[in-house]
Amino acid sequence: MKTRRVSGFALPSTGVDLLHLDDGVGVVLADGRMVRANGRDAPVPVLGPGPRPVAVFGTTVLTIDGATCTLGALDARDIDLDATALVDVFRSSDCAFVVNEAGHLCRFGGNGITALLANGVDRVFGALDDCVLVQDEAGVHVLDANTGHRRWSRPSRGSTGERASAACLLPDGVAIAREAHGLDGLEDESELELWQDGSMTACLRLSDVAHVLTWTKSGLVVADMSGGVHLCVNDALTPVHRGTSSALDVVDLAGQWCVASWFNVLGFDGTELLWTVEHAGMPQRLLEREGLLFMVGDDGNDWTGVEPLGCIDVNGEPVEVDPGELTLWFPAPAPERIDEVEFVPPTQDLDEGEPAEAWRPPAGLMDALTADVHASIAHDSVDESDLLQALTEPSPSTEAVPFHVDGGGDRRLHVDGQGAAEVLLEPVVTGAPAEGVVFSWLDAQGRELGSRPRLLLKLPIGVHRFDVRVRHPDGRWVMDTVTVDVRPASG
């Protein structure tokens, strides 16, 4: 099997997107952070957690909530509730076309959103220097990229239910993959339409719904939902690859083209498979820069660690390897932020001893509702006459004492350089006896950190969240959340 040389870098969290930066590639993480990668050194942080970045021009970052921030801001960012969130983004070489919740199509550049082009738009399929391909409730249209005026609209073929699943701009026309479920007698059909000079030059039947159309130097690449990849040349479809999962991204590499699908990135020259690179996850985003093809992906399994960033060297000839050696580039997973927490050895006054009984806190609401809250209450035999007397006699109070835990409130600490902050978590419990109360501390991923009333930790720079769950001797339980924001001291 032939492959290419790959370099791998561990990521602190799942990579979900790749963006062009002036000095590298921005790897967008699942929590909204972004790290810069160059394929040679370990990625470095360039944006703190918050709304996910979707486009970068210079130092201006557009985020999924429709707001902007500045590259290099490492502090946690809040969602802009006054902004209108984005539902679709298409990035071109010098700008990005975005559609917000209100259906406004806007052009975003280095100085922010620069122009409102159209209203009522649902999706952006593609863009060239002077035009943009969009879809609205009336169909598919080519708009002028500067004025928003319609240059061309695809004529409707059905009165109800017609839908385009994918589309792209060609050098001399438009390609549209269309589901025909609204046309009588063709409800289960899926077709590829090729348009040129306002006329449809070909209408090709597809075996499944296409969800990726990409123009490459080899021709039009069509990827369907079943994992089939086809090459359309001279108005004819040629099967190229049959996978077990649909292709998630297709890119053109100056003569070759690559498909990211089902734990592999495949490189083709026309219809010939040239090389295969394996990935620890299902690569969902590819981006080429300076002879390197960057890839990120996730296998959806929370127990296998964070999948790495891969950098494929697309220069030079592919090399022959044994299929078992395709994984040799995988780096060891980076420790998650919470794994960097260090437990400070407990002093004598912190060591309260182990709880009298083992207890696991409820995992959620259903767990709490189905638990037997009276399991720890002793049931002594009582004479019926004594029970009747006890029920009818007045008592000072028949209400249970309120049971509550206060984790101490959120905190913000500052440390110098790359130092860490020692934090003592010490909750206050009310409505419970001095003995018999059971504690459980959990991190943001639900992993148990300790079972003593107080917890002493050494925390690195970042935002850390902890839950304290407390069980009363009678079986009731309460919880509180504490957030500790450790920030570098200002210079």
RASULJO-V113812 format. One line per field, one symbol per residue. burial: I if it has 16 or more other C-alpha atoms within 10 Angstrom, else O. A space follows every 10 residues. Layout:
burial = ???
This chain:
burial = OIIIIIIIII IIIIIIIIII IOOIIIIIII OIIIIIIIIO OOIOIIIIII IIIIIIIOOI IIIIIIIIIO IOOIIIIOOO OOOIIIIIII IOOOIIIIII IOIIIIIIII OIIOIIIIOI IIIIIIIOOO IIIIIOOOII IIIIIOOIOO OOIIOOOOOO OIIIIIIIII OOOIIIIIII IIIOOOOOII IIIIIOOOOO OIIOOIOIII IIIIIIOIII IIIIIIIIII IIOOOOIOOI IOOOOIIIII IIIOOIIIII IIIIIIIIOI IOIIIIIIII IIIIIIIIOO OIIIIIIIIO OOOOIIIIII IIIIOOOIOO OOOOOIOOII IOIIOOOIOO IOOOOOOOOO OOOOOOOOOO IIOOOOOOOO OOIOOOOOOO OOOOOOOOOO OOOOOOOOOO OOOIIIIOOO OOIOIOOOOI IIIOIOIOIO OIOOOOIIII IIIOOOOIII IIIIIIIOII IIIIOIIIII IIIOOOIIII IIIIIIIIOO O
